[in-house]
Amino acid sequence: MNIGMIEAAAERLKGHATLTPLLTSPFLDEMAGRRVFVKAECLQKTGSFKFRGGWSAVSALPPETRAQGVIAFSSGNHAQGVALAAREHGAPCVILMPSDAPRVKIDNTRALGAEVVLYDRATGDRDAIGGALAEDRGLTLIKPFDEPQVIAGQGTTGLEIARQAAEAGVDRADVLVCCGGGGLTSGIALAFEAHAPGLRARPAEPEGFDDAKRSLAAGRIERNPRMDGSICDAIITPQPGDLTFPIMSRLCGPGIAVSDDEALAAIAAAFSRLRIVLEPGGAVALAAALFHKDEVEGDAVIAVASGGNVDPGIFRQALDRFPQL
């Protein structure tokens, strides 16, 4: 992985990905005790940053390989990103999804033309299932985070943040990133290394599923003890990737873990103060900025709002529980 791959992915994404804004609110600044900037990737195509990596990976395939079709496994956001990229390239697409994924994500993935195959998140081995399907059908597997072209696509988010932060007069800040396997976090960190060395990427995760935080602290990859039990489904992964962890270990600051209640509160605050819709897994970075301010350094913080594909019931729960935000 290198910055050249990220810059090449940015060229391929031109005219296809949305340049998402860096939003601010004086109310959020007051809550956090510092300036807060929110990179609204929930406004990206398919409702999350995952379209970047999906397009990068699909567009980088040789045409004859792409025509055979692609397969991905995802709780929903990577699924939709790859499905849309495949559809726009005219390629067949199979998506392996956990059966407990939010219904809106399953339905949207099917609506984008992908064949959806469901599995049990707690007992199934998605790597084994996906690998078998890929071999049987001659499909190219596009992994959700431990894939160079996916990391490159996600890293284009960091290129945009670097430019937008400079325009806002911010040259030094912690950048909190919703982290599952680390594709977005590591891609952003590589972009900062080359273009904004004063910005520091830091993973944000749900409590009990903070494998990146624990891995960074231990200096080795740590696994999550379980794979269910949090509302932040989009960023629950077994462990950091073999490609992403060395990048995070070299370039990222320490991780921050937030509770489900804090994620719900961040959803309410984002809607009330910025008028954007976040899903729990896409809200943990903002939750870390707002409710773990003692763990953040500097007079400004940037939070990546990574996705907005929220189940309507969860969204209503957030607004009902935290109307004051």
Buried (B, 14 or more C-beta within 10 A) or exposed (E): BEBEBBBBBBEBBEEBBEEBBBBBBEBBBEBBBBBBBBBBBBBBBBBBBBBBBBBBBBBBBEEEBBEBBBBBBBBBBBBBBBBBBBBBBEBBBBBBBBEBBBEBBBEBBBEBBBBBBBBEBEEBEBEEBBBEBBEEEEBBBBBBBBBBBBBBBBBBBBBBBBBBBBEBEBEBBBBBBBBBBBBBBBBBBBBBBBBBEEBBBBBBBBBBBBBBBBBBEEEEBBEBEEBEEBBBBBBBBBBBBEBBBBBBBEBBBEBBBBBBBBBBBBBBBBBBBBEBBBBBBBBBBBBBBBBBBEBBBBEBBBBBBBBBBBBEEBBEBBBEBBEEB
